[in-house]
Amino acid sequence: MFGEKKSDIFKLIPEQYLPETVLIEKGDIERASIIAEKIGFPIIAKPDVGERGSWVEKLEDQSQLKKYVKECPVNFLLQELIDYPIELGVFYVKNPGQKGRITSIVRKDFLRITGNGISTLMELLEKNDRAILTANMDSDFVRKNATRVLNEGETALVEPIGNHCRGTKFLNDNQEIDEELNTVFNSLADQIPDFYFGRFDLKCTSYEDLKQLKNFKILELNGAGAEPGHIYQPGYPLWRAYKDILWHLSVLSDISALNRKNGHSYWSFRSGYQMWKSHRHYNRLLSNS
């Protein structure tokens, strides 16, 4: 539900579906520098235990890497940058011992600004409702390009990280769900031990390629704490969003009950409380650094 390590989850997923990803201990600049050169810049850095996109950064060179390692308060991953054009969140559920299905697809529309040949990048950002609320105005990209005038029709990618709270627009792609896609995700999920509920965050070249499990990479696999991202489509009715969330929680409850019948025990209240306290402490580390 929370506190899981991405590095542990990646061990369950067949390597051919993953970007090259390496765990780095907090403050280990020497190992981080060697691994980054091996993978190649630009590179993605992210905490091993994530929290809504906090401390996820695209690093362009060694100087940015050194700054990140110096400031990041926790263990983190260095991950190969996947440059495929489509980023999706595919939610999948199944009962133990049965076939499952996709229940949600969200497509991520990254924060971009289009020039008019007159205004600077900063002026365009300040006029953009989404950017003014979510963009990091102190990012390296914004600081370096704040006074640059974009040509008319020129588009600039402001935020390369696909998180809702960092300006990415989440679009409902549920119309793409079909039997072919369900079949291929059943095949994918069957290769991940004891996986019954969660969201694949992935990049791909097209839905056609995804249906053949080619030209795609799984960036993350989120479990019980994941949300069906299609509910954040602009204009999606609030009552339907709550209905969709509650339905998924009901399915999660049913899967938990089935797993218990199959011999898996529930956590005690004490264990859950201790994990929650540890997670709160971890989040304070992220937010206070």
C-alpha positions as a Markdown table, in Angstrom:
| # | Residue | x | y | z |
|---|---|---|---|---|
| 1 | Met | 0.0 | 0.0 | 0.0 |
| 2 | Phe | 2.9 | 2.3 | 0.7 |
| 3 | Gly | 6.6 | 2.2 | 1.5 |
| 4 | Glu | 7.5 | -0.5 | -1.1 |
| 5 | Lys | 10.9 | -0.2 | -2.8 |
| 6 | Lys | 10.9 | 0.1 | -6.6 |
| 7 | Ser | 14.2 | -1.8 | -6.7 |
| 8 | Asp | 12.5 | -4.8 | -5.1 |
| 9 | Ile | 9.5 | -4.7 | -7.5 |
| 10 | Phe | 11.8 | -4.5 | -10.5 |
| 11 | Lys | 13.4 | -7.8 | -9.4 |
| 12 | Leu | 10.0 | -9.5 | -10.1 |
| 13 | Ile | 9.7 | -8.2 | -13.7 |
| 14 | Pro | 11.4 | -9.8 | -16.6 |
| 15 | Glu | 14.5 | -7.8 | -17.5 |
| 16 | Gln | 13.7 | -7.4 | -21.2 |
| 17 | Tyr | 10.7 | -5.2 | -20.2 |
| 18 | Leu | 12.7 | -2.8 | -18.1 |
| 19 | Pro | 15.0 | 0.2 | -18.7 |
| 20 | Glu | 18.4 | -0.2 | -17.3 |
| 21 | Thr | 18.0 | 0.7 | -13.6 |
| 22 | Val | 20.5 | 0.7 | -10.8 |
| 23 | Leu | 20.1 | 1.4 | -7.1 |
| 24 | Ile | 22.4 | 4.0 | -5.6 |
| 25 | Glu | 23.0 | 4.5 | -1.8 |
| 26 | Lys | 22.3 | 8.0 | -0.5 |
| 27 | Gly | 25.4 | 10.2 | -1.0 |
| 28 | Asp | 27.4 | 7.7 | -3.1 |
| 29 | Ile | 28.6 | 10.1 | -5.8 |
| 30 | Glu | 31.4 | 7.9 | -7.0 |
| 31 | Arg | 29.1 | 4.9 | -7.8 |
| 32 | Ala | 26.4 | 7.3 | -9.2 |
| 33 | Ser | 29.0 | 8.9 | -11.5 |
| 34 | Ile | 30.2 | 5.6 | -12.8 |
| 35 | Ile | 26.7 | 4.2 | -13.4 |
| 36 | Ala | 25.5 | 7.3 | -15.1 |
| 37 | Glu | 28.3 | 7.3 | -17.5 |
| 38 | Lys | 27.6 | 3.6 | -18.2 |
| 39 | Ile | 23.9 | 4.2 | -18.8 |
| 40 | Gly | 24.5 | 7.5 | -20.6 |
| 41 | Phe | 23.1 | 11.0 | -20.1 |
| 42 | Pro | 20.4 | 12.3 | -20.0 |
| 43 | Ile | 19.3 | 10.0 | -17.2 |
| 44 | Ile | 16.4 | 9.7 | -14.8 |
| 45 | Ala | 17.0 | 9.8 | -11.0 |
| 46 | Lys | 14.2 | 8.9 | -8.6 |
| 47 | Pro | 13.9 | 7.8 | -5.0 |
| 48 | Asp | 13.8 | 4.1 | -4.4 |
| 49 | Val | 10.6 | 4.6 | -2.4 |
| 50 | Gly | 8.5 | 7.2 | -4.4 |
| 51 | Glu | 5.9 | 9.7 | -3.3 |
| 52 | Arg | 3.9 | 11.5 | -6.1 |
| 53 | Gly | 6.9 | 12.4 | -8.2 |
| 54 | Ser | 9.0 | 14.0 | -5.4 |
| 55 | Trp | 12.7 | 14.1 | -6.3 |
| 56 | Val | 12.2 | 12.6 | -9.7 |
| 57 | Glu | 14.5 | 14.5 | -12.0 |
| 58 | Lys | 15.9 | 14.3 | -15.6 |
| 59 | Leu | 19.7 | 14.9 | -15.3 |
| 60 | Glu | 21.6 | 16.1 | -18.3 |
| 61 | Asp | 25.3 | 15.8 | -17.1 |
| 62 | Gln | 27.7 | 15.1 | -14.3 |
| 63 | Ser | 27.2 | 18.5 | -12.7 |
| 64 | Gln | 23.5 | 18.0 | -12.3 |
| 65 | Leu | 24.1 | 14.5 | -11.1 |
| 66 | Lys | 26.5 | 15.7 | -8.4 |
| 67 | Lys | 24.0 | 18.3 | -7.2 |
| 68 | Tyr | 21.3 | 15.7 | -7.1 |
| 69 | Val | 23.4 | 13.2 | -5.1 |
| 70 | Lys | 24.5 | 15.9 | -2.7 |
| 71 | Glu | 20.9 | 17.0 | -2.0 |
| 72 | Cys | 18.8 | 13.8 | -2.3 |
| 73 | Pro | 18.1 | 12.6 | 1.3 |
| 74 | Val | 17.4 | 9.0 | 0.5 |
| 75 | Asn | 18.6 | 6.0 | -1.6 |
| 76 | Phe | 17.7 | 6.5 | -5.2 |
| 77 | Leu | 17.6 | 4.8 | -8.6 |
| 78 | Leu | 19.4 | 5.9 | -11.8 |
| 79 | Gln | 17.3 | 4.8 | -14.8 |
| 80 | Glu | 17.9 | 4.8 | -18.5 |
| 81 | Leu | 15.8 | 7.6 | -20.2 |
| 82 | Ile | 13.3 | 5.9 | -22.5 |
| 83 | Asp | 12.5 | 8.2 | -25.4 |
| 84 | Tyr | 9.4 | 6.5 | -26.8 |
| 85 | Pro | 6.7 | 9.0 | -27.6 |
| 86 | Ile | 3.7 | 7.6 | -25.7 |
| 87 | Glu | 3.5 | 7.3 | -21.9 |
| 88 | Leu | 0.7 | 5.3 | -20.4 |
| 89 | Gly | -0.6 | 4.1 | -17.0 |
| 90 | Val | -2.3 | 0.8 | -17.6 |
| 91 | Phe | -4.3 | -0.5 | -14.6 |
| 92 | Tyr | -4.8 | -4.3 | -14.4 |
| 93 | Val | -6.7 | -6.5 | -12.0 |
| 94 | Lys | -7.2 | -10.3 | -11.6 |
| 95 | Asn | -8.3 | -12.8 | -9.0 |
| 96 | Pro | -5.7 | -15.3 | -8.0 |
| 97 | Gly | -5.8 | -18.3 | -10.3 |
| 98 | Gln | -7.9 | -16.5 | -13.0 |
| 99 | Lys | -7.4 | -14.4 | -16.0 |
| 100 | Gly | -7.5 | -10.6 | -15.4 |
| 101 | Arg | -8.3 | -7.5 | -17.4 |
| 102 | Ile | -7.4 | -3.9 | -17.9 |
| 103 | Thr | -9.7 | -1.5 | -16.1 |
| 104 | Ser | -8.1 | 1.9 | -16.9 |
| 105 | Ile | -5.7 | 3.5 | -19.3 |
| 106 | Val | -4.4 | 7.0 | -18.8 |
| 107 | Arg | -2.3 | 8.7 | -21.4 |
| 108 | Lys | 0.1 | 11.4 | -20.2 |
| 109 | Asp | 0.2 | 14.8 | -22.0 |
| 110 | Phe | 3.3 | 16.5 | -20.8 |
| 111 | Leu | 3.5 | 20.2 | -20.0 |
| 112 | Arg | 4.5 | 22.1 | -23.1 |
| 113 | Ile | 4.4 | 25.7 | -24.1 |
| 114 | Thr | 3.9 | 27.0 | -27.6 |
| 115 | Gly | 5.5 | 30.2 | -28.7 |
| 116 | Asn | 4.0 | 33.2 | -30.4 |
| 117 | Gly | 7.1 | 34.9 | -31.7 |
| 118 | Ile | 6.7 | 37.8 | -29.2 |
| 119 | Ser | 6.6 | 36.5 | -25.6 |
| 120 | Thr | 9.5 | 35.0 | -23.6 |
| 121 | Leu | 9.2 | 31.5 | -22.1 |
| 122 | Met | 8.6 | 32.9 | -18.7 |
| 123 | Glu | 5.8 | 35.2 | -19.9 |
| 124 | Leu | 4.2 | 32.3 | -21.6 |
| 125 | Leu | 4.4 | 30.2 | -18.5 |
| 126 | Glu | 2.9 | 33.0 | -16.4 |
| 127 | Lys | -0.1 | 33.1 | -18.8 |
| 128 | Asn | -0.7 | 29.4 | -18.8 |
| 129 | Asp | -3.2 | 28.2 | -16.1 |
| 130 | Arg | -1.7 | 24.8 | -15.7 |
| 131 | Ala | 1.9 | 26.0 | -15.7 |
| 132 | Ile | 1.4 | 28.7 | -13.2 |
| 133 | Leu | 0.0 | 26.2 | -10.7 |
| 134 | Thr | 2.3 | 23.3 | -11.2 |
| 135 | Ala | 5.5 | 24.1 | -13.2 |
| 136 | Asn | 8.8 | 24.3 | -11.3 |
| 137 | Met | 9.8 | 27.9 | -12.2 |
| 138 | Asp | 13.2 | 27.3 | -10.6 |
| 139 | Ser | 14.1 | 24.3 | -12.7 |
| 140 | Asp | 17.3 | 24.3 | -14.8 |
| 141 | Phe | 15.3 | 24.4 | -18.0 |
| 142 | Val | 13.2 | 27.4 | -17.0 |
| 143 | Arg | 16.1 | 29.3 | -15.6 |
| 144 | Lys | 18.2 | 28.8 | -18.7 |
| 145 | Asn | 15.4 | 29.6 | -21.1 |
| 146 | Ala | 13.3 | 32.2 | -19.2 |
| 147 | Thr | 14.1 | 35.1 | -21.4 |
| 148 | Arg | 14.2 | 33.2 | -24.7 |
| 149 | Val | 11.5 | 34.2 | -27.2 |
| 150 | Leu | 9.9 | 31.1 | -28.8 |
| 151 | Asn | 9.1 | 31.4 | -32.5 |
| 152 | Glu | 5.5 | 31.3 | -33.5 |
| 153 | Gly | 4.3 | 27.7 | -33.3 |
| 154 | Glu | 7.6 | 26.5 | -31.7 |
| 155 | Thr | 6.9 | 24.1 | -28.8 |
| 156 | Ala | 9.0 | 23.7 | -25.7 |
| 157 | Leu | 8.8 | 20.7 | -23.3 |
| 158 | Val | 8.7 | 22.4 | -19.8 |
| 159 | Glu | 8.4 | 19.3 | -17.6 |
| 160 | Pro | 9.7 | 15.9 | -18.7 |
| 161 | Ile | 8.4 | 14.0 | -15.7 |
| 162 | Gly | 4.9 | 12.5 | -16.2 |
| 163 | Asn | 3.4 | 13.3 | -12.9 |
| 164 | His | 0.0 | 15.1 | -12.4 |
| 165 | Cys | 1.3 | 17.4 | -9.7 |
| 166 | Arg | 4.1 | 18.5 | -12.0 |
| 167 | Gly | 1.9 | 19.8 | -14.8 |
| 168 | Thr | 1.2 | 16.6 | -16.9 |
| 169 | Lys | -2.4 | 16.4 | -18.1 |
| 170 | Phe | -3.9 | 12.9 | -17.6 |
| 171 | Leu | -6.2 | 11.8 | -20.5 |
| 172 | Asn | -8.7 | 9.0 | -20.5 |
| 173 | Asp | -7.7 | 6.4 | -23.1 |
| 174 | Asn | -10.1 | 3.7 | -22.0 |
| 175 | Gln | -11.4 | 3.5 | -25.5 |
| 176 | Glu | -8.2 | 1.6 | -26.4 |
| 177 | Ile | -9.1 | -1.3 | -24.1 |
| 178 | Asp | -9.9 | -4.4 | -26.1 |
| 179 | Glu | -9.6 | -8.2 | -26.0 |
| 180 | Glu | -6.2 | -8.1 | -27.7 |
| 181 | Leu | -4.8 | -5.7 | -25.2 |
| 182 | Asn | -6.3 | -7.7 | -22.3 |
| 183 | Thr | -4.7 | -10.9 | -23.7 |
| 184 | Val | -1.2 | -9.4 | -23.9 |
| 185 | Phe | -1.4 | -7.9 | -20.4 |
| 186 | Asn | -2.5 | -11.3 | -19.0 |
| 187 | Ser | 0.6 | -12.7 | -20.6 |
| 188 | Leu | 2.7 | -9.9 | -19.1 |
| 189 | Ala | 1.1 | -10.2 | -15.6 |
| 190 | Asp | 1.6 | -14.0 | -15.6 |
| 191 | Gln | 5.3 | -13.4 | -15.7 |
| 192 | Ile | 5.3 | -11.4 | -12.5 |
| 193 | Pro | 4.9 | -13.6 | -9.4 |
| 194 | Asp | 1.8 | -12.9 | -7.2 |
| 195 | Phe | 0.8 | -9.8 | -9.1 |
| 196 | Tyr | -3.0 | -9.2 | -9.1 |
| 197 | Phe | -3.7 | -5.5 | -8.8 |
| 198 | Gly | -1.8 | -2.4 | -9.9 |
| 199 | Arg | -0.8 | 0.0 | -12.6 |
| 200 | Phe | 1.9 | -0.4 | -15.2 |
| 201 | Asp | 3.5 | 3.0 | -15.9 |
| 202 | Leu | 5.2 | 2.5 | -19.3 |
| 203 | Lys | 6.4 | 4.1 | -22.5 |
| 204 | Cys | 5.8 | 2.7 | -26.0 |
| 205 | Thr | 5.9 | 3.6 | -29.6 |
| 206 | Ser | 2.3 | 2.7 | -30.4 |
| 207 | Tyr | -0.6 | 0.7 | -29.2 |
| 208 | Glu | 0.0 | -1.7 | -32.1 |
| 209 | Asp | 3.5 | -2.4 | -30.8 |
| 210 | Leu | 2.3 | -2.7 | -27.2 |
| 211 | Lys | -0.1 | -5.4 | -28.3 |
| 212 | Gln | 2.9 | -7.4 | -29.5 |
| 213 | Leu | 5.0 | -6.6 | -26.4 |
| 214 | Lys | 7.6 | -4.8 | -28.5 |
| 215 | Asn | 9.1 | -1.3 | -28.4 |
| 216 | Phe | 7.9 | -0.6 | -24.9 |
| 217 | Lys | 9.4 | -0.4 | -21.4 |
| 218 | Ile | 7.9 | -0.6 | -17.9 |
| 219 | Leu | 9.1 | 2.5 | -16.0 |
| 220 | Glu | 7.3 | 1.5 | -12.8 |
| 221 | Leu | 4.8 | -1.0 | -11.4 |
| 222 | Asn | 2.6 | 0.4 | -8.7 |
| 223 | Gly | 0.5 | -1.9 | -6.4 |
| 224 | Ala | -2.2 | -1.5 | -3.9 |
| 225 | Gly | -1.7 | 2.3 | -3.5 |
| 226 | Ala | -2.1 | 2.9 | -7.2 |
| 227 | Glu | -5.0 | 4.9 | -8.8 |
| 228 | Pro | -6.8 | 4.4 | -12.1 |
| 229 | Gly | -5.4 | 7.5 | -13.7 |
| 230 | His | -8.1 | 8.1 | -16.3 |
| 231 | Ile | -10.3 | 9.7 | -13.6 |
| 232 | Tyr | -8.1 | 12.8 | -13.9 |
| 233 | Gln | -9.2 | 13.5 | -17.4 |
| 234 | Pro | -10.2 | 17.2 | -17.5 |
| 235 | Gly | -14.0 | 17.3 | -17.2 |
| 236 | Tyr | -14.4 | 13.8 | -15.9 |
| 237 | Pro | -17.4 | 13.9 | -13.5 |
| 238 | Leu | -16.4 | 13.8 | -9.9 |
| 239 | Trp | -19.1 | 11.3 | -9.0 |
| 240 | Arg | -17.8 | 8.9 | -11.6 |
| 241 | Ala | -14.2 | 9.3 | -10.3 |
| 242 | Tyr | -15.3 | 8.4 | -6.8 |
| 243 | Lys | -17.3 | 5.5 | -8.2 |
| 244 | Asp | -14.3 | 4.2 | -10.1 |
| 245 | Ile | -12.0 | 4.5 | -7.1 |
| 246 | Leu | -14.5 | 2.7 | -4.8 |
| 247 | Trp | -14.9 | -0.1 | -7.3 |
| 248 | His | -11.1 | -0.6 | -7.5 |
| 249 | Leu | -10.9 | -0.7 | -3.7 |
| 250 | Ser | -13.7 | -3.2 | -3.6 |
| 251 | Val | -11.8 | -5.4 | -6.0 |
| 252 | Leu | -8.6 | -5.0 | -3.9 |
| 253 | Ser | -10.5 | -6.2 | -0.9 |
| 254 | Asp | -11.8 | -9.2 | -2.7 |
| 255 | Ile | -8.3 | -10.1 | -3.9 |
| 256 | Ser | -7.0 | -9.7 | -0.3 |
| 257 | Ala | -9.6 | -12.1 | 1.0 |
| 258 | Leu | -8.8 | -14.7 | -1.7 |
| 259 | Asn | -5.1 | -14.4 | -0.9 |
| 260 | Arg | -5.8 | -15.0 | 2.7 |
| 261 | Lys | -7.8 | -18.2 | 1.9 |
| 262 | Asn | -4.7 | -19.2 | -0.1 |
| 263 | Gly | -2.5 | -19.0 | 3.0 |
| 264 | His | -1.3 | -15.4 | 3.0 |
| 265 | Ser | -1.8 | -13.7 | 6.4 |
| 266 | Tyr | -2.9 | -10.1 | 7.0 |
| 267 | Trp | -0.6 | -7.7 | 8.7 |
| 268 | Ser | -1.3 | -7.1 | 12.4 |
| 269 | Phe | -2.5 | -3.6 | 13.4 |
| 270 | Arg | 0.9 | -3.0 | 15.1 |
| 271 | Ser | 2.9 | -3.9 | 12.0 |
| 272 | Gly | 0.7 | -1.7 | 9.8 |
| 273 | Tyr | 1.0 | 1.2 | 12.3 |
| 274 | Gln | 4.8 | 0.9 | 12.4 |
| 275 | Met | 5.0 | 0.9 | 8.6 |
| 276 | Trp | 2.7 | 4.0 | 8.4 |
| 277 | Lys | 4.9 | 5.8 | 11.0 |
| 278 | Ser | 8.1 | 4.9 | 9.0 |
| 279 | His | 6.4 | 6.1 | 5.8 |
| 280 | Arg | 5.5 | 9.4 | 7.4 |
| 281 | His | 9.1 | 9.9 | 8.5 |
| 282 | Tyr | 10.3 | 9.1 | 5.0 |
| 283 | Asn | 8.0 | 11.6 | 3.4 |
| 284 | Arg | 9.2 | 14.3 | 5.8 |
| 285 | Leu | 12.7 | 13.6 | 4.7 |
| 286 | Leu | 11.7 | 14.1 | 1.1 |
| 287 | Ser | 9.6 | 17.3 | 1.7 |
| 288 | Asn | 12.1 | 19.0 | 4.0 |
| 289 | Ser | 15.2 | 18.6 | 1.8 |
